[in-house]
Amino acid sequence: MRPLKAAIDLGTNTVRLLIGTVDEQGVHPALLKREITRLGGGFRKNSGISREACERTIAALRLFADEIGKREVTRVRAVATSAVRDAANGNEFVAEVLERTGIRLEVIDGEEEGLLTLRSVISGLDEKSGDLMIFDIGGGSTEYTLATDSSPLFTDSLPLGVVRLTEGKRSVEAMSDKIERELVRLQAEIERKGLVQYLRDATLVGTAGTATTLAAIDLRLKTYDYRQVNNHILSREKILAIYEQLLPLSPEERLHVPGLEKGREDLIIAGILLTLKTMEMFGFERMKVSDFGLLEGVLLSIA
C-alpha cells in the first residue's frame, strides 16, 4: 500500500482537499472535499482579504485539518493562489491559518500554478500527444499554458478571475472590455515568443469550475460525475447557447438549471464570457474539459 499524501488548493472562490496515493497510472483519491468559501469576496486593494472571507475559509481549513488528522498521511502540501498572493494582508492571513489550523500555506505564483495544472491535466487526458492550449479559469486569475507532446512551451497568468470580474465590473460590457484587453496582450506575448504555430492545430482544454460546470450543464448532470465530465467536448456553438440560456436568468433562477452548483450562480456568466472570448480570440471551435487541475497537480508534485 502506497503512503497517503494530502493536497490543498486554496483558490479565490473554492478551497479543496485531496487525500490519496499516486502511482504510474496517476492519482488514486481516498478522499475529496471542497467548500465554496469565496476568499476573494469583498476583496479590497488596500486592505486585501475581508474578515468575513477569512473566517469562512479558516472554518473550511479546520475541517480539512481534521480529515487529514484522521488518516496516516505522510506529507501535506497546501497552496494558495491569486487571492492570497495579491492581498495586502496575505502574509497575515497565511500566519493566521497556520496558528488556527496547523496548515502551512505556500503562496505560489502564476507560472508554477500553470505548470502544476498542466502536469495534472495531461495525466487525465485521453489523448496526450500533440499541441495543447490549457486555460484554468480561477476566481482571481486565469492561467494559459501552451504545450507540445506534454512539454510546456509557455505559461502566463492574467488578472481575469470570475470573482474579480463579477465584483469589479458592473456589466457584461465592462467585463468583455477587460477580457479583450488582457487577451490581446496575451496574444501579443505568444507572437513575440514565436509560438503562434503551436496554436494552429492545438486542442483547447479548459479546467476548473467554469469548464466543468459547462460540461455538467451540457450533460444535464443532477449529480456531478467526474468520469462523464473529464474529456467531454463542447462546441463553441453549444457554449454560446448555454450562455444565452443563463444570461437573462437571475442568480436564483440559474440554480434550477441541472449541472449548475450553488455558489457559482452569479459567477458563471463571467466564466462563460471568458471562455467564449478565448475561443474567439484564438480561433477554437471546440473545447475539451478536464476534471483534473491544480489540486491533482499539487498531489503529483509531492508523490
C-alpha positions as CSV (number, residue, x, y, z in Angstrom):
1,M,0.0,0.0,0.0
2,R,1.5,3.3,-1.0
3,P,1.5,6.1,1.6
4,L,-1.2,8.6,1.7
5,K,-0.5,12.2,0.7
6,A,-2.7,15.3,1.1
7,A,-3.0,18.3,-1.2
8,I,-5.0,21.5,-0.6
9,D,-5.8,24.1,-3.3
10,L,-6.9,27.4,-1.7
11,G,-8.4,29.4,-4.5
12,T,-10.2,32.7,-4.7
13,N,-13.6,31.0,-4.8
14,T,-13.1,27.4,-3.7
15,V,-10.9,25.5,-1.2
16,R,-10.4,21.8,-2.0
17,L,-8.8,18.9,-0.3
18,L,-7.5,15.7,-1.9
19,I,-6.1,12.8,0.1
20,G,-4.8,9.9,-2.0
21,T,-2.0,7.9,-3.4
22,V,0.0,8.2,-6.7
23,D,1.5,5.6,-8.9
24,E,2.5,5.2,-12.5
25,Q,-1.2,5.2,-13.5
26,G,-1.9,8.5,-11.9
27,V,-3.8,9.8,-8.8
28,H,-6.0,7.5,-6.7
29,P,-8.3,9.5,-4.4
30,A,-9.1,8.3,-1.0
31,L,-11.0,11.5,0.0
32,L,-12.0,14.5,-2.0
33,K,-13.7,17.5,-0.3
34,R,-14.4,21.1,-1.4
35,E,-16.1,24.1,0.0
36,I,-17.0,27.4,-1.8
37,T,-15.7,30.0,0.7
38,R,-15.2,32.9,-1.7
39,L,-11.9,34.0,-0.2
40,G,-11.8,36.8,-2.7
41,G,-15.3,38.0,-1.9
42,G,-15.2,41.6,-0.6
43,F,-11.5,41.9,-1.6
44,R,-10.2,45.4,-1.4
45,K,-6.9,46.7,-2.9
46,N,-5.8,48.5,0.2
47,S,-7.0,46.0,2.9
48,G,-7.0,42.7,1.0
49,I,-8.9,39.7,2.2
50,S,-12.0,40.6,4.2
51,R,-12.6,39.4,7.7
52,E,-15.7,37.5,6.8
53,A,-14.0,35.7,3.9
54,C,-11.0,34.9,6.2
55,E,-13.4,33.3,8.8
56,R,-15.3,31.3,6.2
57,T,-12.1,29.9,4.7
58,I,-10.4,29.1,8.0
59,A,-13.5,27.2,9.1
60,A,-13.2,25.0,6.0
61,L,-9.5,24.5,6.5
62,R,-10.1,23.4,10.1
63,L,-12.4,20.7,8.8
64,F,-9.7,19.7,6.3
65,A,-7.1,19.5,9.0
66,D,-9.4,17.2,11.0
67,E,-9.8,14.9,8.0
68,I,-6.0,14.8,7.5
69,G,-5.6,14.0,11.2
70,K,-7.9,11.0,11.0
71,R,-5.6,9.3,8.4
72,E,-2.0,8.2,8.2
73,V,-0.9,11.0,5.9
74,T,2.8,11.2,5.4
75,R,3.0,14.5,3.6
76,V,0.8,17.6,3.1
77,R,1.2,20.4,0.6
78,A,-1.2,23.3,0.7
79,V,-1.0,26.0,-1.9
80,A,-2.7,29.4,-2.1
81,T,-3.2,31.3,-5.4
82,S,-4.4,34.6,-6.7
83,A,-6.4,36.0,-3.7
84,V,-3.6,35.5,-1.2
85,R,-0.7,36.4,-3.5
86,D,-2.5,39.7,-4.4
87,A,-3.7,40.6,-0.9
88,A,-2.1,43.4,1.1
89,N,-2.8,41.2,4.2
90,G,-1.7,38.0,2.5
91,N,1.2,37.3,4.9
92,E,-1.0,37.9,7.9
93,F,-3.7,35.5,6.5
94,V,-1.1,32.8,6.0
95,A,0.2,33.2,9.6
96,E,-3.4,33.1,11.0
97,V,-4.1,29.9,9.0
98,L,-1.1,28.2,10.5
99,E,-1.9,29.3,14.0
100,R,-5.6,28.3,13.9
101,T,-5.4,25.2,11.7
102,G,-1.8,23.9,11.7
103,I,-1.8,24.1,7.9
104,R,1.2,25.7,6.4
105,L,0.1,27.6,3.2
106,E,2.5,28.0,0.4
107,V,1.7,31.0,-1.9
108,I,2.6,30.1,-5.4
109,D,3.0,32.4,-8.4
110,G,1.0,32.1,-11.7
111,E,3.7,30.3,-13.6
112,E,4.0,27.5,-11.1
113,E,0.2,27.3,-10.9
114,G,0.1,26.9,-14.7
115,L,2.8,24.2,-14.7
116,L,1.3,22.2,-11.9
117,T,-2.1,22.3,-13.7
118,L,-0.5,21.2,-17.0
119,R,1.0,18.1,-15.3
120,S,-2.3,17.2,-13.8
121,V,-4.4,17.8,-16.9
122,I,-2.2,15.8,-19.1
123,S,-2.4,12.8,-16.6
124,G,-6.1,12.7,-17.2
125,L,-6.4,13.4,-21.0
126,D,-7.4,10.6,-23.3
127,E,-5.0,12.0,-26.0
128,K,-1.7,13.3,-24.6
129,S,0.3,13.9,-27.8
130,G,0.2,16.9,-30.0
131,D,-0.2,20.6,-29.2
132,L,-2.3,21.8,-26.3
133,M,-3.6,25.2,-25.1
134,I,-4.8,24.8,-21.5
135,F,-6.6,27.5,-19.7
136,D,-7.6,27.4,-16.0
137,I,-10.3,30.0,-15.0
138,G,-10.0,30.7,-11.3
139,G,-11.7,33.2,-9.0
140,G,-8.9,35.8,-9.2
141,S,-6.8,34.8,-12.2
142,T,-6.7,32.7,-15.3
143,E,-3.6,30.7,-16.4
144,Y,-2.9,30.0,-20.0
145,T,-0.3,27.3,-20.9
146,L,0.9,26.1,-24.3
147,A,2.4,22.7,-24.5
148,T,3.6,20.2,-27.2
149,D,3.7,16.5,-26.6
150,S,3.2,17.1,-22.8
151,S,6.1,19.5,-22.6
152,P,5.4,23.2,-21.6
153,L,6.3,25.9,-24.0
154,F,4.8,29.0,-22.4
155,T,2.6,29.9,-19.4
156,D,1.1,33.2,-18.3
157,S,-1.3,34.3,-15.6
158,L,-3.9,37.0,-16.4
159,P,-5.9,39.0,-13.8
160,L,-9.1,37.6,-15.2
161,G,-10.9,35.6,-12.4
162,V,-14.6,35.1,-12.1
163,V,-14.8,36.7,-8.7
164,R,-12.6,39.6,-9.7
165,L,-14.6,40.2,-12.9
166,T,-18.0,39.8,-11.2
167,E,-17.3,42.0,-8.3
168,G,-15.1,44.5,-10.1
169,K,-17.2,45.1,-13.3
170,R,-20.8,46.0,-13.1
171,S,-21.9,45.0,-16.6
172,V,-21.3,42.4,-19.3
173,E,-19.9,45.1,-21.5
174,A,-17.4,46.1,-18.9
175,M,-16.3,42.5,-18.3
176,S,-16.0,42.0,-22.1
177,D,-13.8,45.0,-22.4
178,K,-11.4,43.9,-19.6
179,I,-11.2,40.3,-21.0
180,E,-10.5,41.5,-24.6
181,R,-7.7,43.9,-23.4
182,E,-6.0,41.1,-21.5
183,L,-6.3,38.6,-24.2
184,V,-4.9,41.0,-26.8
185,R,-1.9,41.3,-24.5
186,L,-1.6,37.5,-24.2
187,Q,-1.8,37.0,-28.0
188,A,0.9,39.6,-28.5
189,E,3.2,37.8,-26.0
190,I,2.7,34.5,-27.7
191,E,3.5,36.1,-31.0
192,R,6.6,37.8,-29.5
193,K,7.9,34.4,-28.3
194,G,7.4,32.9,-31.8
195,L,4.9,30.3,-30.6
196,V,1.9,31.0,-32.9
197,Q,2.4,27.9,-34.9
198,Y,1.6,25.7,-31.9
199,L,-1.9,27.2,-31.8
200,R,-2.8,26.2,-35.4
201,D,-3.7,22.6,-34.7
202,A,-3.8,22.7,-30.9
203,T,-6.5,21.2,-28.7
204,L,-8.1,23.7,-26.3
205,V,-8.5,22.3,-22.9
206,G,-10.5,24.0,-20.1
207,T,-10.1,23.1,-16.5
208,A,-11.6,24.3,-13.2
209,G,-15.1,25.3,-12.2
210,T,-16.3,27.1,-15.3
211,A,-15.3,24.4,-17.7
212,T,-16.6,21.5,-15.6
213,T,-19.8,23.4,-14.9
214,L,-20.4,23.9,-18.7
215,A,-19.8,20.1,-19.2
216,A,-22.2,19.3,-16.3
217,I,-24.9,21.6,-17.8
218,D,-24.4,20.1,-21.2
219,L,-24.7,16.6,-19.8
220,R,-27.7,17.7,-17.6
221,L,-26.0,16.1,-14.5
222,K,-28.1,16.3,-11.4
223,T,-25.2,14.6,-9.5
224,Y,-21.7,15.6,-10.6
225,D,-19.7,12.7,-12.1
226,Y,-16.1,13.4,-12.9
227,R,-15.9,10.4,-15.2
228,Q,-18.5,11.8,-17.5
229,V,-17.1,15.4,-17.3
230,N,-13.4,14.6,-17.9
231,N,-12.6,14.7,-21.7
232,H,-16.1,15.9,-22.5
233,I,-16.1,18.0,-25.6
234,L,-18.1,21.2,-26.1
235,S,-18.6,23.2,-29.3
236,R,-18.4,27.0,-29.2
237,E,-22.0,27.0,-30.5
238,K,-23.1,24.9,-27.5
239,I,-21.3,27.1,-25.0
240,L,-22.9,30.2,-26.6
241,A,-26.3,28.5,-26.3
242,I,-25.7,27.9,-22.5
243,Y,-24.6,31.5,-22.1
244,E,-27.8,32.8,-23.8
245,Q,-29.9,30.5,-21.7
246,L,-28.3,31.7,-18.4
247,L,-27.8,35.4,-19.1
248,P,-31.4,36.6,-18.7
249,L,-32.0,34.5,-15.6
250,S,-31.5,35.8,-12.0
251,P,-28.8,34.0,-10.0
252,E,-31.5,32.2,-8.1
253,E,-33.2,31.0,-11.3
254,R,-30.0,29.7,-12.6
255,L,-29.8,27.2,-9.7
256,H,-32.7,25.3,-11.3
257,V,-30.5,24.5,-14.3
258,P,-29.2,20.9,-13.9
259,G,-25.4,20.9,-13.5
260,L,-25.0,24.4,-12.0
261,E,-23.6,24.2,-8.5
262,K,-24.7,26.5,-5.7
263,G,-22.1,29.2,-5.2
264,R,-21.4,29.6,-8.9
265,E,-24.8,31.1,-9.9
266,D,-23.6,34.7,-10.0
267,L,-20.0,33.9,-11.3
268,I,-20.9,31.6,-14.2
269,I,-21.6,34.5,-16.6
270,A,-18.1,35.9,-16.3
271,G,-16.6,32.4,-16.7
272,I,-18.5,31.6,-19.8
273,L,-17.8,35.1,-21.3
274,L,-14.1,34.5,-20.7
275,T,-14.4,31.0,-22.3
276,L,-16.1,32.4,-25.4
277,K,-13.7,35.3,-25.8
278,T,-10.7,32.9,-25.5
279,M,-12.2,30.7,-28.2
280,E,-12.9,33.7,-30.5
281,M,-9.5,35.3,-30.0
282,F,-7.5,32.1,-30.7
283,G,-9.8,30.5,-33.3
284,F,-11.0,27.5,-31.4
285,E,-14.4,25.9,-32.3
286,R,-14.2,23.2,-29.6
287,M,-13.1,22.8,-26.0
288,K,-12.2,19.6,-24.2
289,V,-13.0,19.7,-20.5
290,S,-10.6,18.4,-17.9
291,D,-11.8,17.5,-14.4
292,F,-8.1,17.3,-13.4
293,G,-6.5,20.6,-12.3
294,L,-4.2,22.3,-9.8
295,L,-5.3,20.2,-6.9
296,E,-4.2,16.9,-8.5
297,G,-1.0,18.6,-9.7
298,V,-0.1,19.5,-6.2
299,L,-0.6,15.9,-5.1
300,L,1.5,14.7,-8.0
301,S,4.3,17.2,-7.0
302,I,4.8,15.5,-3.6
303,A,4.4,11.9,-4.7
